[in-house]
């Protein structure tokens, strides 16, 4: 790696990332090239962002054509890409309205604001508690750190935003206990806890929580920031659980590489936010939305079947590998609990031409939804070798 790039980054960029010594400069599909001209098979998708890989031509065409028309407009005016994307999302999910922002954390902030306003309107201002789960991750803002059920993220940033309590994941009795102790506006879950180690919630637990919220007029928020937009083998991961949330947040893969968050609002809350209750300067940006339209319209059943098939291949491939103790996840969102330290495995994979990630103590795999079978097979062989 060019030491000049590393030195310049170290001197001028805030030191929040423990970077690997690779500077990526170009890519096509699931192959990415560093500054030295070395190619890698990408199993990261920019942490589930590049849904169709690098420099996807359909996405490129959509954003460049929109950039040549109008790149940004204030949200006090209408925008065709914004309206079209919202329409598509509602058609595909059964939700009723969408608020656009720039990131997953912002989408979750909107979800919490909506839930608290709904509860205040219907039950009183003292009903504001949001129950989230231990081992969850909902974003980096102060409020979303408060929502996140991992003490590690809280340690340096107290005082946190009040009004969040954390239930033990997959323990429904804990949900019952906390709702008795707190006037609860909403329960917020990730169907697969991504940053918590790529751990899916149990089917019966999620169904119990969904039924309980419906029976008690408590809102159910599903955080689909990482799990959404085809990543799980369904358009959104909650669809694998046969439930219908009141609010769904998403980001990452929706924009295909540009910053875009969305908060989808169901029947109960579709009219909760009125004029001036929330806003975003860049939310619903025409270029980002045009790119997202090109992504969403291609996440069809044929693509999703391919995601499920490739997922099955990976689960079967890693099931009996020496050096892999457990394989968790859903769709093309996978965590490998390795005997060796996860970062050590990832570093070895990089040396052998495959880019992977970590999530807590696991190697995390998030390849493009359309990664070719031959590249997936080749990457899995490298990963297997590096784990043994």
N, C-alpha and C positions, 0 to 999 in steps of 0.2 A: 504493500500500500504506500502511496505517495505520502511521505512524512509531512509535507507542506500542508496538505489538506487536514491531516490529523492535528498538527500543531495549531493551525488557524482555528479549527473547531474548538480545540481545548482552550484556546486563549479567549475566544469571543462568544462561544455558545454556552449558555448556562449548563452546568455539569449535572443534569438530571438523568442522563441516559448512560448506562453501562454498555457502551457500543462494542460490537465486534469489529475487528480491524479490516473492514471491507467497505470500499466506497463504490456504490452502484451508480452507473452512468447511463445505461441504456437497457432495453429489454423488449422482448416480443413474446406474447403468450406466456408460457410458463418457464421461459429461459431468460435470465437476466445476466448482464455482463458488467464486470467491474472495470475500474480505470486502467487496469493492466491488460485488459482484453480477455480475461478468464471468464468462462461461462459457468453458470450454476443453474440447477433445477430449483425453482422457487416453490417451497412448500409453506410459504407464509402469507402470501397475498397482501403484504403490508398490514398484517394482523386483520385478516378477513375483509379487506377493503377492495382489492382489485378483483372483483367477482369474475371477470373474464380475462384475467391476466394483464400483462403489460401491453400498452399501446393497442388495445382492442380497436380495430378499424371502424366498427359501427359506432362505438362510443366516441371515438375521435371525431368522426364526421358530424355527429349530433352536437358536440360542444363547439366545434369550430364554426359550424353553420350558425349556431345561436350567437356566438361571439361576434360574428359579422353583422348581426342584426341589432342586438342590444345586450350589453353585458351585465347591466344592473339597473334596477329601478327601485325606488322606495316602495315600501308596502302600503303606502297610501294610494297607489295605483294598482291596476290589475296587470297580471302577467300570464300569458298563454301557457308556457311550460309548467308553471306552478299549478294552475288550475287543472291541467291535463294530468299531472302526476297525482294530485290529490284524488281526482276522479278514479284513476286506475287503482290506487291503493284501497279506496273504499269498495270498489267493485270486487277486488280480489280477497278482501277480508270480512266484508259485512259491516265494517265500521262506518261512521256517518260523517265525520269531519276530520281534518288534518291540520295541525300546526307545524310549520317548518322552522327549523333552526339550523345550527351548524355542526352539531356534534352529538354524541350519545349522552354526555353529561347534561347538555342543554335540553335534550329531548326528555330526559328523566326529571329535570327541574320543572319542566312544563307539566309533566304527569303529576308530580307532587302538588304543584300549585293548583291544578285542576281538581285533584282529589280533595284538597283542603277547602277550596271554595265550595265545592259541591256539599261537603259535610257541614260547613258553616251555614250554608243556605238551607239545608234540610234538617239538621240536628242541633245547630248552635255552634258558636265560635269556640267552645271548649272541646269540641270533637275534632282533633287534629292529628292524633298519633298515626304514624305510618309504621307498620310492622314489616320488616325485611328479614332476611335469613342470615344466620351465621355462615361465613365462608362466601358471602356474596360480594359483588363488586358493581358499583353503579356510577362511578365517575370520580373526577379529581377536584371538583369545586368543594368548598367547605360543606355545603349541605349534602352533596352526594357522597363525600367522605363519611358524613354522619350516617347516611343511609347504608353505607357499605359495612357489612358484618365481619370485618377483619380488624382486630385491634392494632395490628402492625401499621395500618394506614392512619390511625388516629393519634399515634404517640406524640408526634411533633407539632400538632396543629390545634390543640385545645385552646380555648373552649370551642366545642363543636356546636352546630345548630341543634337546638333541642327538638324533641318531638318524634324521634326515631327510636324504636326498640327492636331487638333482634331475637328471633325464634330459632331454635335448633332445627336445622334442615331435616326433613322427613319425619319430624316428630309432631304429629297433629295435636297431641295433648298440649304441647307448648303454645301452639296457636290459640287454643281455647283458654289457656291460663292468661296469656297476655291480653286477649280481648276482654277478659273480665276485669283486668287490672287497669286498662287504659281505654279511654273513649276513642275508638279506632275509626279513622277515616278510610284507610285502605291497607291492603296487604300487597306488597310488591315482591315478585319473585323473578328469577331467571330459571327457565326450564332446564338449562344446562349452565352450571356455574363455571364460566370460562376462566376468569382470572383466579378462581378458587381451585383450579386444577383440572378443568374440563370434566366436571362431574354432573351427570344428569340426575334430576330429581326422580323419585319413584313415581310410577304411574298412579297408583292408588292414592298417594299423598296429594298430588296435584289435583286430582279429581275431588278429593275431600275438601281441600281448601277452596276450590272453585264453587262447589255446592254450598259450603258454609257462607261464603261472601254473598252469594245470591240470596240465601235464606235470611240473612241478617242486614241487608242493605249496606254492606261494606264493599267498597270498590276493589276490584281485582286489577292490579297493574302487572303486566308482563313486560319485562325488560328484554327486548330482542335486538339490542345494539350489536352484539356479536353473533348471536344465533340466527338472526333473521336473514331474509332475502335469499333463500335457497340453501343456506349453509347446512341446515339440519336434514335435508332431504325432503322437506316440505317448504312451502313459501315462508312460513314462520313456525318456529319450533313448537308453539302451543298447539298447533294443528296436529301434532303427533299425540297429543293428550286428550283430544276430543273435548276441548273446553272453549268458551268464548269470553275473553277478558272484557273489562269495561274500558281499559286504556292500554294501548300498546306503544312502546317507545322503540325506535330503531335508528340506525345510522350506518356507519362503516360501509358495508357492501352495497347499500342503496345508491350511493353516489358514484360508485365505480372508480373512485380515485380523487374526487373533489369533495370538499367538506359539505356534508348535508345530514341533518338529523330530522326525524319526523316523529310527531306524537299523534297517534290515531285515537280518536275519541268515539266511543260507542253510544248507544241509545241514551243511557242515563245522563251522560255528561256532554252530549253534543252541543248544547247551548249554554253550558256553564260559564265559559269565558265570553265576556262581552267586550265592546269597544274600550280599549285602553287597559284591559286587565292583563295583557301580556303583549310582548312584541319582540322583534328582532330586526336589526338593520339588514343583515345579509341572509336571513332565513328565507327560503324560497327563491334564492338567486336564480335567474333565468338559465344561466349556463349550467349550474349544478343540476337543476331540475331537468333540463333537456338531456343531460347525460344519464340521469336516473331513469327517465322514460325509456331510453334505449336499453338500459339494463333490465328493468322490470318487465318489459314486453317480451324479453327472451327467456325469462325464468318460467318456462312452461313445463308441462308434465313430462315432456321428452327429456328436457334437461334434468329435472328433478329425479327421474328414474335413473339417469346416468349418475347422479350424485349418490343415490342409494346403492347402486351397483358397485361403484368405486369404493364406497365406504365398506361394503361387505368384503371386498377384496382386501382392503387394508386390515380390517379386524381379523380376518382369517390368516393373513400373512404374518401378523405380529403375535398371534395367539400363543404360539409355542416357541418363541424365540428365546434362546438362552440370553439372559441379561435384561429381559423385560418381564417385570413382575405382574403388571396389570395393564390392560388397555381399556380406556374409558372414552366416552364422548357420544356423538351422534352425527350421522352424515359425514361431511368432510370437515369435522371439528373434533380432533382426536387428541387424547393425552396418553403418553406412554410413561408408566412408572418404571424407571430403569434402575438397575443395580448400581451402575456408575452414577455420579452426580449428573443431573440433567444438563447443566451448562457444559460440562466436559464432553458429553455426547454431542451436543450441538456444535461445539468447536471442532470436534473430529469430523462431523458431517460437512462442515464448511471446507475443511481441508480436502475433502473428497468430492467437492462440487455439488453439495446439496445444502440449501438454506432452510433451517428450522428455527423454532422459537422455544421458549420455556414458559411454563405456568406453574408457579410454586415449585414443587419438586419433580415436575414432569416435563418431558419433551412434548411440545405442542405442535401439531400439524394442522395447517389451514391452507391447503392448496387451492388454486383457482377452481371454480366449479366445473370448468370445461377442460381441465388438464388432460392431455392425451394419455391413453392407457399405457403407451410404451414409456413415457416419461415417469408416470406414476410407478410403474413396475421397477424402473431403473432406480428411482429415488428410494423406494422401499428396500431394495437390495443394499444400497449404501447405508441406510439407516440401520438395517438389521446387522450389517457387519460392524458398524460403529458401536452398537449396543452390546455385542458379544465380548 
